[in-house]
Amino acid sequence: MSAAKNFSLPTEIYDCESVSELVRNSVVFPELASFSTGLRRLRSRLGDEAHQDYWRAFLRPLFRYVFVISSTPLSTNNAVFDHIGLIERLIVHLSRISLIYPSFAEESHTLLNSFRQIVPHGLNPLLLSIEGLTDSDSETQLLVHEMRFAKQIEETLQSRDLQTISPVSSNQLRGESCYDSLIILGKPSWYPEYVFSAPRARTIHVVTYSWLSSKLRIEPAFVTHSREHSLSRISEIQEEHEDEGAFEDELLTEVDLDALSEKISTGYNVEHEYDVADALLLSLEGGSFVFIEAGEKSKVLIIDPDGESRASSGKTTSRVQRIPVSYVEPGTYVLLRTGAGGDYIIVLADRLLGRNASYVRSTQEHWKEMLRQEVNKRGLFAVSVALLDMGSIRAQEPNLRNWISRKNIRPEDKRDFTAILKLTGLESKLDEYWRNAQALTRAHLRAGAHSRRFLLTQVAKADLHELERAGTMVFELPEIDAGSMAAYRVMSISHVTQKVPIVKLEQPFKNEDELWHV
Amino acid sequence: MGVFAGLTDHRGSRCAVIRVNRKSDGGGSHLIREEDSHRVEILATGPIDLPKKQAGTPIQGMSPFGKAFFPSNEMQLSRRKSKFDCLLVGPINALHREIEETSFAIKRSGRVYEGTLGDVLRVRRFIRRDEPFSSDIARMHGHSLDYLNEDDKPSFVLFDGAKAFIRLHTQTRTTNCVVILDRTENSFRDAADVLNENYLRRVSDKHLNFTMLPKGVEVMSFYERC
């Protein structure tokens, strides 16, 4: 891209904003409307009971189904819903309802029956509406709320010869492209505000089922808002028609990450207090979650799509960086190991240590195991005090926990190391063990630098537009025995840290309870 | 370093002769045209002995685009010495692209001069260490702006984006600030809330008159207590 072209793009964006218009399309689907009303009524009657596990397990998949059907052009019986399996599970779930919640039994069975009637017919009113909006001469984008459905959506569009419509993520609507036409399915409030307040399309078609509100409210950013300060054309139009009543959004329920992280972390079986670390839970694009260590000095590997495809220089920074965990925020692309290749840093470091690797590692494991035994016997606090008495300068409990951990190689200061070896009766081996620990540190540093260089080469070759579109991307790393790594866009971050076993950190996982099976 | 060795005519231009090597070693000289005379700085002390061979690199003059942007001699001269006018805080790679790689042009006396914002901003991070700078960049992922002390404080700080502002604004309370927010940023509303709170505690309003504000751009300006 030429430099001159760069500057014309922002101009195009402002031009786009000045002409952009919103067109509303209301679509009728009486069966889904009736089912949705029934769902809301049941939840309302249940009150706080709706938050009980029993009702969550019943209501959540049904609400999710209505949400996905209302925000994608997928037919009611698309394979992604696994509706046969879902219906079977819900039948089993309701099998004892007459005994547990007799007053809600009939209503729940009626709901399930209406669901069973909607699903098999493969209805797809939103897709029919979209067909009427396309024009073979213009470029049309379809905003997809969850990119994990992108493949099924593309297949559906192709089946109706609608290849001119391209699915895009809301992330792609931050950039420098201005499209002719953008189709948005469902309620405007399900999508980020900037889709409307900083539009990237000349025409935005909002296609909504008639029983959902298509109202839009965009407040000015600044309290000083006056006629001098302008909002986008769409924002101004909407302000004139906006009513003041708040509209509860019942279908798009955000995952409560704090509650989820507490639930998961309390379920972990932790044998020793030194095996855990304070961690934050991240929700990732594609429906996965991951715990990352949240210590003051903790860092995480990320991809910065704006970065240079070479190592960081004094002027700019590289595409692959290690940043403090406190700087991770929604939209950051974290890099996590996903393959079965084991800890590649250890593999690489061992290769650098050559035939000394097993000897160096055994001496390392020896003093750590002895220290662990001391802690198991006397407790963290007593060992911490004993080490300080023996000349250690940093034997506070968090540091002691680090020294025991296999993730940490050695204390930085030899006085701490000396105290440990004194306490564990290994003082006679001080020089030998310290030398080995230093060799191990050097090998790990070199291995880390090597793997980052290799990773950077892979990332430099990758099409990062695809990462920005899909929100996830896998990088195969066969040359360093690391299996694969995957970049994930962070969707949200828990506010509260939880104690999580170290072995569970940076391991992406799915949670069926929260995201249902689609 | 060199010594003034008189004036001469070269290809129709009057030039100052600056000798940089001893006469006995060949007496190498630079011819400096009148319009480039600001590239010569007069030493406060002297006289000096010329070395056998000069090391180092010549001082880069202002680019034609920079000269067109700062048309008066006073303005050009004032930029011969480093002066910390502005600290930019934001995503360094994006700023590098915008400042060093995006072309701008300016028209003066019927002639178009092409250059980059870097010619005007002279960002310390992006230029050679010995060149005079007017601004610098703090990385958004840097830990703090603690290094900004009273002796090395910019005239104003420009935050490029909500992330940079939220992360580091508390460290620039006594400095003039310009904050640029992008509606598409995740933390756009959070940053606007911080600015709104500051506005509600303002000392007075500051009216700025923008004549060509594009559609969709909101502006707020005010004085706050240090």
Interface residues (C-beta under 8 A of the other chain):
Chain A: A3 A4 N6 F7 Y14 E17 S18 L173 R174 P192 E193 Y194 S197 A198 P220 A221 F222 V223 T224 H225 E228 H229 S230 L231 S232 R233 S235 D304 D306 G307 E308 G314 K315 T316 T317 Q321 I323 P324 Y327 E329 P330 G331
Chain B: P91 I92 N93 A94 H96 R97 E101 T102 S103 F104 T116 R125 F126 R139 H141 K163 R167 L181 D182 R183 T184 N186 S187 F188 R189 A192 L195 N196 Y199 L200 L213 P214 K215 G216 V217 E218 V219 M220
